[in-house]
Amino acid sequence: MIIKEILQKNINKLKQNNISTPHLDAEILLSYILKKPREYILTYSNFELNNKQIIKFEKLIQERLKNKPIAYLINYKSFYNLDFYVNKNVLIPRPETELMIDEAILKIQKTKNKNDWLIVDIGTGSGCIIISIAKNLLNNKKYNFLAIDISKQALKIANQNAKLNKINKKINFIHGNLLLPFLKNKKLKTKKYNLIILANLPYLTPNQIKKSPTIQYEPQIALTAENDGLKYYKKLFFQISKLSLNNYNQITSICEFNSSQTKKIIDISKKYLPNYKIKIKKDLSKKNRFIILS
């Protein structure tokens, strides 16, 4: 069977099962099997596939029909123009999270004091946030990178991605719960840093997850946090309140949340961090997506 025949056959299958992007999905999966770019399968549509290739492709199509995410099927996701390995142990990086990278870099560039920077990524998962920031800052000793996750499996993936992007020597990956490893590390208090805390913690409610068949394949520990989705942000903001400006030149936190939680996350911020300025940043869809505390 040639490429255009096998493609059309399986595009039809995806359409019949209400997969939202049947053409794109089929092309990506076949490109993965052939180890060729998508342009190849479109250019050489009369290329004859062997039985082994057909079996592998149709097996992936069957998995996609179960709503398994493309990124898990090919173990790959592009984020901030970088390549990341992903599997069932880490959340798939989302395009909207890329704005967090922009905000962090902008904050660093706008700050006039010459103190060293300490950049901390809480719940690092695949490592996409901390790795993207580290890759896009100049190779300078004044930047220090720390990534924390409660999942040892996730930390293995994050380390793998740091090596993949040739940035592993700059980032310290630590196992632990939220800011606790950071709070216990006395070495980090020997210098007065500019501190940025980044967090894309679980914020979906169980009800939101039920409504999305695809997202149910992703690690629940990285998605949901009790009924209002803000359990971990309450804990994080409480921990941040224990940080003293005597130890840091300035403290900035950038956190991602769901637009429906805007009022609640502002209320939580005011409760635990009453002296911090609050800024809400929208994503490209004009929905509230980030809270910036400084």
N, C-alpha and C positions, 0 to 999 in steps of 0.2 A: 504494500500500500504506500502511495506517495504522500508527501507532507500535506498538500492541500486537501486530500481526501480524509486523512485521519484527523486533521484539524477541524474540518467542517462537521464531521461525524460527532466529535466530542464537544464542539461549540453548541451543537443542537441539544446534546444531553444537559449541558450546563444551563442553557436557556429554559429547558423544560422543567428544571428544578429551581427556577427563580434565582439563580446565581447572578448577582448584579452586573458583573463585568465578564461575561463568558468569553469574548474574543481575547481580551487581554490575559485572562487566567490561562486559557488553553495555550496561547503563544508563549507565555512565561514558562509554563511547565514543560512544554516540548523543547524550548530552548535549553532548559536545565538538563533534560535527558540527553540532548545532542551535544551539550557543552559548547553551544554556539550562541552568539547574540541574536536577539529577536529579528534583526535585519536579515540575517542569514535565512531563516525559515520563510520569510516573505519573498526573498529574492530567488531562492532555490526551491520553489513550491512543488516542483516535479521530482524532487530527490526521493529515491526509494528507501523506505525504512526497513530494517530487518526485524525479525520477529521479537527479538530481545528488546529492542527499542520500543516497539509497539506495546508489548506487555508492561514494561516499566511505566510508560506514559499513561496507559489506561488504568493502571493501578493508582497513580497519583490523581487522576481524574475522579476515581471512585472516592478517594479521601476528600477531595474538594467538594464532592456532592454531599458529603456529611458536614459541610461547612467548616472543615478544618482550614485555618488560615494559610494562604499561599506562603507566607514567610516561614512557617513551620515545615511546610512540605519541601522547601528548597534550602532551609536553614540559612536564610540570608535576608537582610533588610538594609536598605540604604538610608542613612540619616546624616543630615548636615554635610552632604557630599562625601561621606565616608562609608566604608563597608563594615557591616557588623554581622557576626554569627549569632543566630538565635535558635533556641529550642524551647521545649515545653517548660523549662525551669525559669525562663525570664519573660517579662512583658515585651511585646513587640513595640519597638519605638514608633511614636506617632509624629506626623509632620508638625502638628501644633506645638509640640514640645520644643521644636527647634527655636522658637521665639525666646525660650528661656536662655539659650546660649547667647543670642543677640543681646538680651538685657544684661547678662553677667559681663560680657565683654565691654559693652557700652559703659557700665558702671566703673569698670577698671580703667578704661581710657579717660573717663571724665574726672577721675579722682586726681587731685593735684599733689597730695603729699607723696613722699618717696618711700614710705614704709613698705616692707615686704608684704605680699599677699598670701593668705591662707584660704584656699577654696575647698569647701567640704560638700560632698555629694551624699545626701542621706537616702538610703534605699536605692543604691546605684543600679541594681538589676544587671542589664547587659553592659553597663558602663558607658552608654551612649552620651550622656550629658557631660560627665567629667572628661571623657576622652576627646569629645568634640571641642570643649573649651581649651584643653591642654594643647591640642593640635593647632588651634587658631591663635594662640598667644605666642609671642616671640620666645625663643629658647633662652630664657633668662633665669638666673638663680633666684630672683625675687619672687617667683611664683612657686607655691607649694600646694600640692594636690593630695587630697585625702578622700577616699570613697569608702562608705560603710554599708553593709547589708546584713540582715539577720539570716539570710539564706546562704549556706556554704556552696550550694550548687550554683547559685547566681554569681557568687564571687569568682568561681572557676571560669564561668563564661566571660565575666568582666575582664579577668586577667588575660584570657585568650584573646579578647578583642583589643586589649591594650597592646599585646604583642603583634597582632595583625596590623595595627595602625602605627607600629613602631614608636610607642609612647610609654611602654611599660616601666621604663626606668625613672619616669617622672612622677608616677602615681603610686601612692601607698594604699593598697586595698586591705580593709580591716573587717573582721567578722564582729558583729555586735548589733544591739538594738538601738535604733535611732542615734541620738547624740551621746549615749553613755560611754562608748570607747573614747570619744573625743574629750568628754568631761574628765575622764580619769587619767588622761595623758598629760603628765606634768611637763614633759619636754616642750609641748606646744605653748606653754605659758612663759617660756624664757625670753621671748621676743615679742614686742608690741606690733602685732600684725594688723593689716586691714583684713577683716574676716567677711567672707561671703558663704552663706549656707544655702544650698540648693536642695529642693525636695520635690519630687514627684511621687508622693506617697499614695497608697491605695485610697481612693476617695469615692468609688462607686457604691451604691446601695445594692443589697441583694436583689431588689426588684429591677434595677437597671440592668443587671447582669442577665436576669431571666429573659429580658426582652431582646437580647442579642445572642443568637445561636453561635456566631463565630467566636465571640469573646469568651464563651464558656470553656474553650480549649486552653485559655491562658491561665497561668498560676493564680489561684484564688487569693493567695496571700499577698499578691501584688496588685489586687484589684479592689477588694471590698474591705470596709471598716465599719461594721455595725450599721444600724438602721439609717443614720444620717450621713454616713461615709466620712466622718471627720474625727473619728476616735484617735487616730495617730497624729493628726495635726494638733489636737488638744495637748497630747503628751509632748510633742516637739516644741510647741510654743512655751509650755511650762519649763522645759529644759533650757530653752534659749533665755528665758527670764533669769536663769541662774548665772548666766555669763555676765561678767563685769567689764565695763568699759575701762576699768583700771588696767585690764590685761590686753585690751585691743584698742587700736586707734579709732576704728569704727566697725560696726556690725550691720550687715545687710542680709536679709533673707528673701529668697525668691521661691515661691511655692506654687505649684499647679493645682487647680481645683476645677470642679464642674460649675458651670454658670448658675445652675439652680441653687448652689450653696453660697452665693455671694454674701447675703446678709449674715448667715450663720458664721462664715469664716471671718468676716469683719468683727462680729461680736466676740468671737473667741480671741481674736488678736487684741482687741481693746481690753479684754479681761486679763490676759496673761502678759501683754506687752503694752501697757497703757502709755508709755513714754515714746513709743515708736511712731513714726509717720507711716501712714497707710496709703498705698497707691494700687489701684486695680488696673491691670493691663488686659486689653482685649486680644483675641486671636484673629486670624485672617478672616474668619467668618463673622467678625464683629461681636463675638460672645465673650463675656468675662471669663478669663482663663488663668490669670496669674495674680497673686497678691505679692506686693513688694513692700517689705518692712525695713525701715532704716532709721 
